[in-house]
Amino acid sequence: MNSKQRDPVDLGMKIQVDATAMQKLWLWTGLAQGEVSALGLVDEIRNEDTGAIVTLKVTDFFLVKQTCSEADTDLDPEAIAQLMIELEASGIDTSRLRCWAHSHGSMGAFWSGTDNETIVGLANGEWLLSLVVDKKRETMMRLDQFHPVHLYLEDVVWEVSYPAVEGLEEQCRKEFKAKVTEGYQAIKLTKLSTTEELHRQEQLPQLGIMPDDLDEDLWWQGVDPDDLEEHQPF
Ligand SMILES: [Zn+2]
């Protein structure tokens, strides 16, 4: 069922799940004998200039009353309503409740017919993120859009978002520079995917590699050294 080659779609915006929220989901997944569901709050993070969404970030997951088996997870509609009342009472806009996460227990991460029906049942007229996981920590993230027609991407690129720890980046950079000698030539010969290449370009200044060291490498990467200025954190 899960044997086909995976090729998650990179949406050109980030899909993130907060590390603590993800940890909660893994704990519930570990506790459940079979399936278990949670609902998540999602923040739309927009580009200040264009207003375009740059990141969809799941900030928390909530467990609601549900009946589960090895192959099923049914959320109690009254419990969902109760969660919404509680969220509103604490000043949280319930339209942010836009992620359905569930575990398949030991059954692998894939979208079943029942999952498709659940997602259609959660349709909100805009969009919904869904995350399916299993006990082996397989995962698949899906994005549904309900307007003007129902479309979805069943396997999109996503990542865990770790909280910023003050001073950690500087500490890691110093330690890295002091202890790591890189065989840079070897890295250059490795073929990177577009995503990895873009990611590496973003990371270069943070690794303490200055454009002066890089002109040749930038040529290899097809990057204009002037374009790197905006990435300079110094
Ligand atoms: Zn499922």
py3Dmol code that shows the C-alpha trace and the ligand (Angstrom):
import py3Dmol

protein = """\
ATOM      1  CA  MET A   1       0.000   0.000   0.000  1.00  0.00           C
ATOM      2  CA  ASN A   2       2.931   2.263   0.760  1.00  0.00           C
ATOM      3  CA  SER A   3       5.407   0.767  -1.672  1.00  0.00           C
ATOM      4  CA  LYS A   4       5.397   3.452  -4.363  1.00  0.00           C
ATOM      5  CA  GLN A   5       8.317   5.857  -4.619  1.00  0.00           C
ATOM      6  CA  ARG A   6       7.744   8.948  -2.480  1.00  0.00           C
ATOM      7  CA  ASP A   7       8.274  12.326  -4.103  1.00  0.00           C
ATOM      8  CA  PRO A   8       6.801  15.020  -1.832  1.00  0.00           C
ATOM      9  CA  VAL A   9       5.828  18.261  -3.573  1.00  0.00           C
ATOM     10  CA  ASP A  10       7.696  21.388  -2.514  1.00  0.00           C
ATOM     11  CA  LEU A  11       5.006  24.071  -2.405  1.00  0.00           C
ATOM     12  CA  GLY A  12       7.459  26.978  -2.466  1.00  0.00           C
ATOM     13  CA  MET A  13       6.228  27.920   0.996  1.00  0.00           C
ATOM     14  CA  LYS A  14       7.085  26.265   4.272  1.00  0.00           C
ATOM     15  CA  ILE A  15       4.791  23.825   6.025  1.00  0.00           C
ATOM     16  CA  GLN A  16       5.969  23.535   9.617  1.00  0.00           C
ATOM     17  CA  VAL A  17       4.902  21.796  12.805  1.00  0.00           C
ATOM     18  CA  ASP A  18       6.104  23.183  16.124  1.00  0.00           C
ATOM     19  CA  ALA A  19       8.497  20.748  17.838  1.00  0.00           C
ATOM     20  CA  THR A  20       6.467  20.519  21.092  1.00  0.00           C
ATOM     21  CA  ALA A  21       3.220  19.998  19.183  1.00  0.00           C
ATOM     22  CA  MET A  22       4.881  17.212  17.187  1.00  0.00           C
ATOM     23  CA  GLN A  23       6.181  15.662  20.386  1.00  0.00           C
ATOM     24  CA  LYS A  24       2.617  15.540  21.754  1.00  0.00           C
ATOM     25  CA  LEU A  25       1.460  13.778  18.594  1.00  0.00           C
ATOM     26  CA  TRP A  26       4.299  11.232  18.859  1.00  0.00           C
ATOM     27  CA  LEU A  27       3.426  10.558  22.515  1.00  0.00           C
ATOM     28  CA  TRP A  28      -0.259   9.973  21.705  1.00  0.00           C
ATOM     29  CA  THR A  29       0.788   7.812  18.742  1.00  0.00           C
ATOM     30  CA  GLY A  30       2.956   5.737  21.087  1.00  0.00           C
ATOM     31  CA  LEU A  31       0.185   5.395  23.690  1.00  0.00           C
ATOM     32  CA  ALA A  32      -2.519   4.317  21.226  1.00  0.00           C
ATOM     33  CA  GLN A  33      -2.890   0.624  20.440  1.00  0.00           C
ATOM     34  CA  GLY A  34      -4.120   1.539  16.956  1.00  0.00           C
ATOM     35  CA  GLU A  35      -5.278   4.825  15.465  1.00  0.00           C
ATOM     36  CA  VAL A  36      -5.621   8.172  17.234  1.00  0.00           C
ATOM     37  CA  SER A  37      -6.576  11.672  16.006  1.00  0.00           C
ATOM     38  CA  ALA A  38      -5.723  15.236  17.031  1.00  0.00           C
ATOM     39  CA  LEU A  39      -6.729  18.678  15.800  1.00  0.00           C
ATOM     40  CA  GLY A  40      -4.171  21.413  15.250  1.00  0.00           C
ATOM     41  CA  LEU A  41      -4.032  25.208  15.245  1.00  0.00           C
ATOM     42  CA  VAL A  42      -2.341  26.684  12.188  1.00  0.00           C
ATOM     43  CA  ASP A  43      -0.782  30.132  11.778  1.00  0.00           C
ATOM     44  CA  GLU A  44      -0.605  31.736   8.342  1.00  0.00           C
ATOM     45  CA  ILE A  45       2.694  33.615   8.215  1.00  0.00           C
ATOM     46  CA  ARG A  46       2.686  36.190   5.409  1.00  0.00           C
ATOM     47  CA  ASN A  47       5.288  38.231   3.548  1.00  0.00           C
ATOM     48  CA  GLU A  48       4.912  41.758   4.919  1.00  0.00           C
ATOM     49  CA  ASP A  49       5.269  43.368   1.487  1.00  0.00           C
ATOM     50  CA  THR A  50       3.292  41.077  -0.795  1.00  0.00           C
ATOM     51  CA  GLY A  51       0.849  39.589   1.720  1.00  0.00           C
ATOM     52  CA  ALA A  52       1.540  36.169   0.231  1.00  0.00           C
ATOM     53  CA  ILE A  53       1.556  33.214   2.642  1.00  0.00           C
ATOM     54  CA  VAL A  54       5.171  32.101   3.155  1.00  0.00           C
ATOM     55  CA  THR A  55       4.631  29.575   5.951  1.00  0.00           C
ATOM     56  CA  LEU A  56       1.771  27.505   7.314  1.00  0.00           C
ATOM     57  CA  LYS A  57       2.784  26.604  10.853  1.00  0.00           C
ATOM     58  CA  VAL A  58       0.988  24.132  13.089  1.00  0.00           C
ATOM     59  CA  THR A  59       1.507  25.625  16.552  1.00  0.00           C
ATOM     60  CA  ASP A  60      -0.335  23.119  18.769  1.00  0.00           C
ATOM     61  CA  PHE A  61      -2.329  19.890  18.716  1.00  0.00           C
ATOM     62  CA  PHE A  62      -5.369  19.063  20.864  1.00  0.00           C
ATOM     63  CA  LEU A  63      -6.667  15.642  21.746  1.00  0.00           C
ATOM     64  CA  VAL A  64     -10.475  15.472  21.758  1.00  0.00           C
ATOM     65  CA  LYS A  65     -12.822  12.681  22.865  1.00  0.00           C
ATOM     66  CA  GLN A  66     -12.800   9.960  20.257  1.00  0.00           C
ATOM     67  CA  THR A  67     -13.408   6.293  19.636  1.00  0.00           C
ATOM     68  CA  CYS A  68     -10.517   4.454  18.029  1.00  0.00           C
ATOM     69  CA  SER A  69      -9.641   0.949  16.856  1.00  0.00           C
ATOM     70  CA  GLU A  70      -6.761  -0.605  14.933  1.00  0.00           C
ATOM     71  CA  ALA A  71      -8.176   0.767  11.673  1.00  0.00           C
ATOM     72  CA  ASP A  72     -10.445   3.647  12.631  1.00  0.00           C
ATOM     73  CA  THR A  73     -10.560   6.954  14.488  1.00  0.00           C
ATOM     74  CA  ASP A  74     -13.863   8.751  15.037  1.00  0.00           C
ATOM     75  CA  LEU A  75     -13.849  12.207  16.555  1.00  0.00           C
ATOM     76  CA  ASP A  76     -16.836  13.006  18.741  1.00  0.00           C
ATOM     77  CA  PRO A  77     -18.542  16.038  17.067  1.00  0.00           C
ATOM     78  CA  GLU A  78     -19.652  17.307  20.493  1.00  0.00           C
ATOM     79  CA  ALA A  79     -16.051  17.156  21.695  1.00  0.00           C
ATOM     80  CA  ILE A  80     -14.933  19.193  18.671  1.00  0.00           C
ATOM     81  CA  ALA A  81     -17.608  21.782  19.478  1.00  0.00           C
ATOM     82  CA  GLN A  82     -16.443  21.797  23.114  1.00  0.00           C
ATOM     83  CA  LEU A  83     -12.826  22.356  22.027  1.00  0.00           C
ATOM     84  CA  MET A  84     -13.947  25.291  19.881  1.00  0.00           C
ATOM     85  CA  ILE A  85     -15.834  26.831  22.807  1.00  0.00           C
ATOM     86  CA  GLU A  86     -12.767  26.472  25.036  1.00  0.00           C
ATOM     87  CA  LEU A  87     -10.477  27.987  22.399  1.00  0.00           C
ATOM     88  CA  GLU A  88     -12.807  30.949  21.850  1.00  0.00           C
ATOM     89  CA  ALA A  89     -12.987  31.441  25.638  1.00  0.00           C
ATOM     90  CA  SER A  90      -9.226  31.758  25.772  1.00  0.00           C
ATOM     91  CA  GLY A  91      -9.232  34.251  22.905  1.00  0.00           C
ATOM     92  CA  ILE A  92      -8.126  31.871  20.147  1.00  0.00           C
ATOM     93  CA  ASP A  93      -9.789  32.254  16.764  1.00  0.00           C
ATOM     94  CA  THR A  94     -11.213  28.809  15.961  1.00  0.00           C
ATOM     95  CA  SER A  95     -10.845  29.413  12.232  1.00  0.00           C
ATOM     96  CA  ARG A  96      -7.174  28.632  12.961  1.00  0.00           C
ATOM     97  CA  LEU A  97      -8.196  25.032  13.691  1.00  0.00           C
ATOM     98  CA  ARG A  98      -7.029  23.839  10.293  1.00  0.00           C
ATOM     99  CA  CYS A  99      -5.012  20.694  10.794  1.00  0.00           C
ATOM    100  CA  TRP A 100      -6.227  17.154  11.264  1.00  0.00           C
ATOM    101  CA  ALA A 101      -3.502  14.780  12.378  1.00  0.00           C
ATOM    102  CA  HIS A 102      -3.923  11.070  12.934  1.00  0.00           C
ATOM    103  CA  SER A 103      -1.834   7.988  13.471  1.00  0.00           C
ATOM    104  CA  HIS A 104      -2.324   4.686  11.686  1.00  0.00           C
ATOM    105  CA  GLY A 105      -0.694   2.783  14.539  1.00  0.00           C
ATOM    106  CA  SER A 106       1.542   0.203  12.862  1.00  0.00           C
ATOM    107  CA  MET A 107      -0.116   0.462   9.450  1.00  0.00           C
ATOM    108  CA  GLY A 108       2.093   2.981   7.569  1.00  0.00           C
ATOM    109  CA  ALA A 109       1.434   6.570   6.506  1.00  0.00           C
ATOM    110  CA  PHE A 110      -0.988   6.816   3.567  1.00  0.00           C
ATOM    111  CA  TRP A 111      -4.433   8.273   2.792  1.00  0.00           C
ATOM    112  CA  SER A 112      -7.250   5.749   3.064  1.00  0.00           C
ATOM    113  CA  GLY A 113     -10.744   6.095   1.637  1.00  0.00           C
ATOM    114  CA  THR A 114     -11.982   6.789   5.167  1.00  0.00           C
ATOM    115  CA  ASP A 115      -9.343   9.518   5.554  1.00  0.00           C
ATOM    116  CA  ASN A 116     -10.576  11.152   2.332  1.00  0.00           C
ATOM    117  CA  GLU A 117     -14.127  11.127   3.732  1.00  0.00           C
ATOM    118  CA  THR A 118     -12.972  12.578   7.068  1.00  0.00           C
ATOM    119  CA  ILE A 119     -11.163  15.400   5.274  1.00  0.00           C
ATOM    120  CA  VAL A 120     -14.210  16.197   3.151  1.00  0.00           C
ATOM    121  CA  GLY A 121     -16.227  16.185   6.403  1.00  0.00           C
ATOM    122  CA  LEU A 122     -13.822  18.767   7.864  1.00  0.00           C
ATOM    123  CA  ALA A 123     -14.080  20.995   4.751  1.00  0.00           C
ATOM    124  CA  ASN A 124     -14.099  24.636   5.830  1.00  0.00           C
ATOM    125  CA  GLY A 125     -14.505  26.455   2.508  1.00  0.00           C
ATOM    126  CA  GLU A 126     -10.822  27.396   2.419  1.00  0.00           C
ATOM    127  CA  TRP A 127      -7.975  25.004   3.147  1.00  0.00           C
ATOM    128  CA  LEU A 128      -6.955  22.221   5.541  1.00  0.00           C
ATOM    129  CA  LEU A 129      -3.640  20.569   6.387  1.00  0.00           C
ATOM    130  CA  SER A 130      -3.718  16.867   7.241  1.00  0.00           C
ATOM    131  CA  LEU A 131      -0.883  14.856   8.709  1.00  0.00           C
ATOM    132  CA  VAL A 132      -0.852  11.075   8.884  1.00  0.00           C
ATOM    133  CA  VAL A 133       1.830   9.293  10.908  1.00  0.00           C
ATOM    134  CA  ASP A 134       2.516   5.823  12.247  1.00  0.00           C
ATOM    135  CA  LYS A 135       4.439   4.240  15.113  1.00  0.00           C
ATOM    136  CA  LYS A 136       7.519   3.754  12.920  1.00  0.00           C
ATOM    137  CA  ARG A 137       7.495   7.566  12.523  1.00  0.00           C
ATOM    138  CA  GLU A 138       6.551   7.474   8.874  1.00  0.00           C
ATOM    139  CA  THR A 139       4.720  10.686   8.009  1.00  0.00           C
ATOM    140  CA  MET A 140       2.790  12.254   5.139  1.00  0.00           C
ATOM    141  CA  MET A 141       1.442  15.819   5.017  1.00  0.00           C
ATOM    142  CA  ARG A 142      -1.435  16.757   2.740  1.00  0.00           C
ATOM    143  CA  LEU A 143      -2.923  20.116   1.762  1.00  0.00           C
ATOM    144  CA  ASP A 144      -6.565  20.366   0.673  1.00  0.00           C
ATOM    145  CA  GLN A 145      -8.108  23.424  -0.877  1.00  0.00           C
ATOM    146  CA  PHE A 146     -11.909  23.565  -0.887  1.00  0.00           C
ATOM    147  CA  HIS A 147     -12.582  26.701  -2.923  1.00  0.00           C
ATOM    148  CA  PRO A 148     -13.396  27.283  -5.773  1.00  0.00           C
ATOM    149  CA  VAL A 149     -13.148  23.518  -6.218  1.00  0.00           C
ATOM    150  CA  HIS A 150     -11.809  20.733  -4.034  1.00  0.00           C
ATOM    151  CA  LEU A 151      -8.171  20.041  -4.944  1.00  0.00           C
ATOM    152  CA  TYR A 152      -5.435  18.462  -2.902  1.00  0.00           C
ATOM    153  CA  LEU A 153      -1.768  17.552  -2.858  1.00  0.00           C
ATOM    154  CA  GLU A 154      -1.421  14.292  -0.947  1.00  0.00           C
ATOM    155  CA  ASP A 155       2.294  14.486  -0.132  1.00  0.00           C
ATOM    156  CA  VAL A 156       3.894  17.887   0.448  1.00  0.00           C
ATOM    157  CA  VAL A 157       7.297  18.799   1.882  1.00  0.00           C
ATOM    158  CA  TRP A 158       7.126  19.768   5.564  1.00  0.00           C
ATOM    159  CA  GLU A 159       9.464  20.171   8.519  1.00  0.00           C
ATOM    160  CA  VAL A 160       9.525  20.380  12.306  1.00  0.00           C
ATOM    161  CA  SER A 161      10.008  23.940  13.550  1.00  0.00           C
ATOM    162  CA  TYR A 162      12.369  24.114  16.521  1.00  0.00           C
ATOM    163  CA  PRO A 163      12.017  27.056  18.910  1.00  0.00           C
ATOM    164  CA  ALA A 164      14.771  29.667  18.738  1.00  0.00           C
ATOM    165  CA  VAL A 165      17.135  29.321  21.707  1.00  0.00           C
ATOM    166  CA  GLU A 166      18.855  32.586  22.499  1.00  0.00           C
ATOM    167  CA  GLY A 167      22.570  32.519  21.761  1.00  0.00           C
ATOM    168  CA  LEU A 168      22.498  28.948  20.428  1.00  0.00           C
ATOM    169  CA  GLU A 169      23.185  29.916  16.816  1.00  0.00           C
ATOM    170  CA  GLU A 170      26.214  32.000  17.794  1.00  0.00           C
ATOM    171  CA  GLN A 171      27.486  29.243  20.092  1.00  0.00           C
ATOM    172  CA  CYS A 172      27.132  26.598  17.379  1.00  0.00           C
ATOM    173  CA  ARG A 173      28.804  28.821  14.794  1.00  0.00           C
ATOM    174  CA  LYS A 174      31.830  29.428  17.061  1.00  0.00           C
ATOM    175  CA  GLU A 175      32.176  25.764  17.935  1.00  0.00           C
ATOM    176  CA  PHE A 176      31.791  24.778  14.281  1.00  0.00           C
ATOM    177  CA  LYS A 177      34.475  27.195  13.130  1.00  0.00           C
ATOM    178  CA  ALA A 178      36.819  26.014  15.876  1.00  0.00           C
ATOM    179  CA  LYS A 179      36.392  22.289  15.340  1.00  0.00           C
ATOM    180  CA  VAL A 180      35.247  21.517  11.809  1.00  0.00           C
ATOM    181  CA  THR A 181      37.564  21.359   8.825  1.00  0.00           C
ATOM    182  CA  GLU A 182      35.566  20.727   5.710  1.00  0.00           C
ATOM    183  CA  GLY A 183      36.718  18.964   2.563  1.00  0.00           C
ATOM    184  CA  TYR A 184      34.868  21.513   0.518  1.00  0.00           C
ATOM    185  CA  GLN A 185      35.769  19.986  -2.859  1.00  0.00           C
ATOM    186  CA  ALA A 186      33.866  16.843  -1.928  1.00  0.00           C
ATOM    187  CA  ILE A 187      30.705  18.822  -1.217  1.00  0.00           C
ATOM    188  CA  LYS A 188      30.944  20.554  -4.582  1.00  0.00           C
ATOM    189  CA  LEU A 189      31.000  17.244  -6.410  1.00  0.00           C
ATOM    190  CA  THR A 190      27.852  16.025  -4.697  1.00  0.00           C
ATOM    191  CA  LYS A 191      24.786  16.535  -6.806  1.00  0.00           C
ATOM    192  CA  LEU A 192      22.207  18.361  -4.730  1.00  0.00           C
ATOM    193  CA  SER A 193      18.499  18.544  -5.390  1.00  0.00           C
ATOM    194  CA  THR A 194      17.095  22.021  -6.008  1.00  0.00           C
ATOM    195  CA  THR A 195      15.680  22.138  -2.483  1.00  0.00           C
ATOM    196  CA  GLU A 196      18.974  21.092  -0.892  1.00  0.00           C
ATOM    197  CA  GLU A 197      20.873  23.565  -3.048  1.00  0.00           C
ATOM    198  CA  LEU A 198      18.616  26.457  -2.066  1.00  0.00           C
ATOM    199  CA  HIS A 199      18.803  25.392   1.565  1.00  0.00           C
ATOM    200  CA  ARG A 200      22.629  25.295   1.365  1.00  0.00           C
ATOM    201  CA  GLN A 201      22.747  28.754  -0.166  1.00  0.00           C
ATOM    202  CA  GLU A 202      20.715  30.083   2.744  1.00  0.00           C
ATOM    203  CA  GLN A 203      22.997  28.359   5.237  1.00  0.00           C
ATOM    204  CA  LEU A 204      26.357  29.468   3.807  1.00  0.00           C
ATOM    205  CA  PRO A 205      26.654  32.830   5.587  1.00  0.00           C
ATOM    206  CA  GLN A 206      25.426  31.245   8.803  1.00  0.00           C
ATOM    207  CA  LEU A 207      28.245  28.723   8.541  1.00  0.00           C
ATOM    208  CA  GLY A 208      30.696  31.597   8.494  1.00  0.00           C
ATOM    209  CA  ILE A 209      31.564  31.141   4.827  1.00  0.00           C
ATOM    210  CA  MET A 210      32.049  34.611   3.416  1.00  0.00           C
ATOM    211  CA  PRO A 211      31.385  35.542  -0.216  1.00  0.00           C
ATOM    212  CA  ASP A 212      35.139  36.118  -0.725  1.00  0.00           C
ATOM    213  CA  ASP A 213      35.786  32.416  -0.184  1.00  0.00           C
ATOM    214  CA  LEU A 214      32.943  31.615  -2.427  1.00  0.00           C
ATOM    215  CA  ASP A 215      33.144  33.333  -5.774  1.00  0.00           C
ATOM    216  CA  GLU A 216      34.170  30.132  -7.527  1.00  0.00           C
ATOM    217  CA  ASP A 217      31.580  28.111  -5.673  1.00  0.00           C
ATOM    218  CA  LEU A 218      28.925  30.650  -6.486  1.00  0.00           C
ATOM    219  CA  TRP A 219      29.824  30.317 -10.139  1.00  0.00           C
ATOM    220  CA  TRP A 220      29.291  26.591  -9.782  1.00  0.00           C
ATOM    221  CA  GLN A 221      25.967  27.192  -8.105  1.00  0.00           C
ATOM    222  CA  GLY A 222      24.921  29.805 -10.653  1.00  0.00           C
ATOM    223  CA  VAL A 223      24.571  32.475  -7.949  1.00  0.00           C
ATOM    224  CA  ASP A 224      25.527  36.115  -8.419  1.00  0.00           C
ATOM    225  CA  PRO A 225      27.714  37.074  -5.402  1.00  0.00           C
ATOM    226  CA  ASP A 226      25.745  40.340  -5.156  1.00  0.00           C
ATOM    227  CA  ASP A 227      22.586  38.356  -4.476  1.00  0.00           C
ATOM    228  CA  LEU A 228      24.180  36.912  -1.360  1.00  0.00           C
ATOM    229  CA  GLU A 229      24.365  40.306   0.369  1.00  0.00           C
ATOM    230  CA  GLU A 230      20.792  40.107   1.559  1.00  0.00           C
ATOM    231  CA  HIS A 231      21.536  36.813   3.313  1.00  0.00           C
ATOM    232  CA  GLN A 232      24.368  38.304   5.352  1.00  0.00           C
ATOM    233  CA  PRO A 233      23.457  38.107   9.022  1.00  0.00           C
ATOM    234  CA  PHE A 234      26.470  40.167  10.094  1.00  0.00           C
TER     235      PHE A 234
END
"""
ligand_1 = """\
1
ZN
Zn -6.149 7.125 8.205
"""
view = py3Dmol.view(width=600, height=400)
view.addModel(protein, "pdb")
view.setStyle({"model": 0}, {"cartoon": {"style": "trace"}})
view.addModel(ligand_1, "xyz")
view.setStyle({"model": 1}, {"stick": {}})
view.zoomTo()
view.show()
